[in-house]
Each structure stands twice: as structure tokens, then as C-alpha cells.
């Protein structure tokens, strides 16, 4: 099985703009118009992350813990509970 899955990347220009707007917001100097742009970019980035997470989950092995594992049987001897 391949470790790759269809990844969508946030465009570099959008990332740079978002970084600049985040910095302005952190410094309290962002304009109301830029704040709306920032909110849109954050929403777009969150959607992209969710799509990538869904793609990763769809390609993941449903039982990765069983690969190479050795089944083990455990025998126990029941005893009566004492009061």
C-alpha cells in the first residue's frame, strides 16, 4: 500500500497573504475589510485541511495494529470469590 494520498495544498500566495493578515490581526492593526479577507482565508484553509484528513482516512489501513502481530491465547483458572 502506498503512503501517498491526494493532497490539496493551499496556494503559496494565499498562505503569504494569510500570514500577513494574521500578523496584522495579532498586532491589532488589521482593517475591517482585511479582517473579512482573513476570515475567508481561514475558512478556506480549514475546509482544505478537512478534505485532506478525509482523503488520508480513506486510504488508511483499517487494522494497522494487526500487521505483523502474533495472536496470543491466555488461559486463566477461575476460582470462587471469597467473602
HELIX and SHEET records of a PDB file:
HELIX    1   1 UNK A   12  UNK A   26  1                                  15    
HELIX    2   2 UNK A   32  UNK A   59  1                                  28    
HELIX    3   3 UNK A   64  UNK A   66  5                                   3    
END                                                                             
